[in-house]
Amino acid sequence: MTEKLLSNNQAVVAGEIVSGFTFSHEVFGEGFYMVDVLVSRLSDTYDTIPLMVSDRLVDVEEDCVGRRVEAKGQFRSYNKHEETRNRLILSLFVREINFIDEDEYIAKPNYIYLDGYICKPPVYRMTPLGREIADVLLAVNRAYGKSDYIPCICWGRNARFAGKLSVGSHVAIWGRIQSREYQKKIGNDQVISKTAYEVSVSKMECLEDDTISQAASTYMQEE
């Protein structure tokens, strides 16, 4: 069962470390730290992906800024309470990390596969430039009854397909993790920059399953 839950959320990113290690939390004496990795896109732009790494996998006291790494693990979420609302925090939970040479070829420098259940009605719309887009929130089961809630964005044919799906639909998604900067207004005239993380979907398909997962059911009840 655990092996199946490991296979329903698989991600790999390769890029340059652009921050130091920041302490996140400790579990049974094992420390977990956050670090940012800059991952290039085909369009000569970049995504900044946050990694959560155990101090048993890497020396967190070492200055690794500028070094290239390949990290494999699971894209996970948790709710952080901020004032009167919860904020969804996303990061790549690293299970394996390796330092790589500058010229070392990585076949898939930004890849993710998710097997989960739609837990919120997909939002289909058109951009001002006439492109079709759909927002999907996917519940992905984890061990010990936990779940990760992953925001996904679909374009074109995938958007039309996603827009027809309903809550509880069991789907598989292939794509990449992306970061997106946006502006948030606080107070009367103050604006701050924030970063959102999501999965940009390159392929989506329905899986044969008539049941709604506990993760999707729980999310609907919370809503």
For each residue, the residues with C-beta under 8 A, 3 or more apart:
1: 4 5 143
2: 5 6 143
3: 6 7
4: 1 7 8
5: 1 2 8 9 141 142 143
6: 2 3 9 10 74
7: 3 4 10 115
8: 4 5 114 115 116 140 141
9: 5 6 74 75 76 113 114 115 116 140 142 148
10: 6 7 72 74 112 113
11: 72 73 74 75 92 111 112 113 177
12: 70 71 72 108 109 110 111 112
13: 37 39 49 51 70 71 92 109 110 111 177
14: 39 68 69 70 71 100 106 109 110
15: 37 38 39 40 46 49 68 69 109 110
16: 37 38 66 67 68
17: 35 36 37 38 64 65 66 67 68 69
18: 36 37 38 48 65
19: 22 35 36 65
20: 35 63 64 65
21: 33 34 35 53 58 60 61 64
22: 19 33 34 35
23: 31 32 33
24: 32 33 34 52
25: 31 32
26: 29 30 31 32
27: 30 32
28:
29: 26
30: 26 27 54 55 56
31: 23 25 26 54 55 60
32: 23 24 25 26 27 52 53 54 55
33: 21 22 23 24 52 53 54 55 60
34: 21 22 24 50 51 52 53 91
35: 17 19 20 21 22 50 51 53 64
36: 17 18 19 48 49 50 51
37: 13 15 16 17 18 48 49 50 51 69 71
38: 15 16 17 18 46 47 48
39: 13 14 15 46 47 48 49 109 110 177
40: 15 44 45 46 109
41: 44 45 46 47 110 178
42:
43:
44: 40 41
45: 40 41
46: 15 38 39 40 41
47: 38 39 41 110 176 177 178 179
48: 18 36 37 38 39 179 195
49: 13 15 36 37 39 92 110 177 179 197
50: 34 35 36 37 90 91 92 197
51: 13 34 35 36 37 71 73 91 92 94 97
52: 24 32 33 34 76 91 92 93 94
53: 21 32 33 34 35 57 58 60 71 94 97
54: 30 31 32 33 57 58 94
55: 30 31 32 33 58 59 60
56: 30
57: 53 54 94 96 97
58: 21 53 54 55 62 64 97
59: 55 62
60: 21 31 33 53 55
61: 21
62: 58 59
63: 20
64: 17 20 21 35 58 67 69 99
65: 17 18 19 20
66: 16 17
67: 16 17 64 99
68: 14 15 16 17 99 100 101 102 104
69: 14 15 17 37 64 97 98 99 100
70: 12 13 14 97 98 100 106 109
71: 12 13 14 37 51 53 92 94 96 97
72: 10 11 12 94 95 96 97
73: 11 51 92 93 94 95 96
74: 6 9 10 11 92 93 95 142 148
75: 9 11 90 91 92 93 112 114 148 150 177 199
76: 9 52 90 91 92 93 142 148
77: 88 89 90 148 149 150
78: 88 89
79: 86 87 88 89
80: 86 87 88 89
81: 85 86 87
82: 85 86 87
83:
84:
85: 81 82
86: 79 80 81 82
87: 79 80 81 82
88: 77 78 79 80 149 151
89: 77 78 79 80
90: 50 75 76 77 150 151 197 198
91: 34 50 51 52 75 76 197
92: 11 13 49 50 51 52 71 73 74 75 76 177
93: 52 73 74 75 76
94: 51 52 53 54 57 71 72 73 97
95: 72 73 74
96: 57 71 72 73
97: 51 53 57 58 69 70 71 72 94
98: 69 70
99: 64 67 68 69
100: 14 68 69 70 104 106
101: 68 104
102: 68
103:
104: 68 100 101
105:
106: 14 70 100 109
107:
108: 12 111
109: 12 13 14 15 39 40 70 106
110: 12 13 14 15 39 41 47 49 176 177
111: 11 12 13 108 174 176
112: 10 11 12 75 173 174 175 176 177 199
113: 9 10 11 172 173 174
114: 8 9 75 138 140 150 152 172 173 199
115: 7 8 9 140 170 171 172 173 207
116: 8 9 138 139 140 141 150 170 171 173 213 215
117: 138 139 168 169 170 171 212 213 215 216
118: 122 136 137 138 139 165 166 167 168 169 171 216
119: 137 138 139 149 167 168 215 216 219 220
120: 136 137 167 219 220 223
121: 166 167
122: 118 134 135 136 162 163 165
123: 134 135 163
124: 132 133 134 159 160 162 163
125: 132 133 134
126: 130 131 132 133
127: 130 131 132 133
128:
129:
130: 126 127
131: 126 127 155 156
132: 124 125 126 127 155 156 159 160
133: 124 125 126 127 153 154 155 159
134: 122 123 124 125 153 154 158 159 160 162 163
135: 122 123 151 152 153 154
136: 118 120 122 151 152 153 154 162 165 201
137: 118 119 120 149 150 151 152 219
138: 114 116 117 118 119 149 150 151 152 171 173 199
139: 116 117 118 119 147 148 149 150 213 215 216 218 219
140: 8 9 114 115 116 147 148 149 150 215
141: 5 8 116 146 147 213 214 215
142: 5 9 74 76 146 147 148
143: 1 2 5 146
144:
145: 214
146: 141 142 143
147: 139 140 141 142 213 214 215 218 219
148: 9 74 75 76 77 139 140 142
149: 77 88 119 137 138 139 140 215 219
150: 75 77 90 114 116 137 138 139 140 198 199
151: 88 90 135 136 137 138 196 197 198 199
152: 114 135 136 137 138 173 175 198 199 200 201
153: 133 134 135 136 198 199 200 201
154: 133 134 135 136 158 159 161 162 201 204
155: 131 132 133 158 159 200 201
156: 131 132 159 160
157: 160 161
158: 134 154 155 161 162 201 202 203 204
159: 124 132 133 134 154 155 156 162 163
160: 124 132 134 156 157 163 164
161: 154 157 158 164 165 204
162: 122 124 134 136 154 158 159 165 201 204
163: 122 123 124 134 159 160
164: 160 161
165: 118 122 136 161 162 169 171 206
166: 118 121 169
167: 118 119 120 121 212 216 220
168: 117 118 119 211 212 213 216
169: 117 118 165 166 206
170: 115 116 117 206 207 208 209 211 213
171: 115 116 117 118 138 165 204 205 206 207
172: 113 114 115 204 205 207
173: 112 113 114 115 116 138 152 199 201 203 204
174: 111 112 113 201 202 203 204
175: 112 152 199 200 201 202 203
176: 47 110 111 112 199 200 202
177: 11 13 39 47 49 75 92 110 112 197 198 199 200
178: 41 47 197 198 199 200
179: 47 48 49 195 196 197
180: 195 196 197 198
181: 193 194 195
182: 193 194 195 196
183: 191 192 193 194
184: 191 192 193 194
185: 190 191
186: 190 191 192
187: 190
188:
189:
190: 185 186 187
191: 183 184 185 186
192: 183 184 186
193: 181 182 183 184
194: 181 182 183 184
195: 48 179 180 181 182
196: 151 179 180 182
197: 49 50 90 91 151 177 178 179 180
198: 90 150 151 152 153 177 178 180
199: 75 112 114 138 150 151 152 153 173 175 176 177 178
200: 152 153 155 175 176 177 178
201: 136 152 153 154 155 158 162 173 174 175 204
202: 158 174 175 176
203: 158 173 174 175
204: 154 158 161 162 171 172 173 174 201
205: 171 172
206: 165 169 170 171
207: 115 170 171 172
208: 170
209: 170
210:
211: 168 170
212: 117 167 168 216 217
213: 116 117 139 141 147 168 170 216 217
214: 141 145 147 217 218
215: 116 117 119 139 140 141 147 149 218 219
216: 117 118 119 139 167 168 212 213 219 220
217: 212 213 214 220 221
218: 139 147 214 215 221 222
219: 119 120 137 139 147 149 215 216 222 223
220: 119 120 167 216 217 223
221: 217 218
222: 218 219
223: 120 219 220
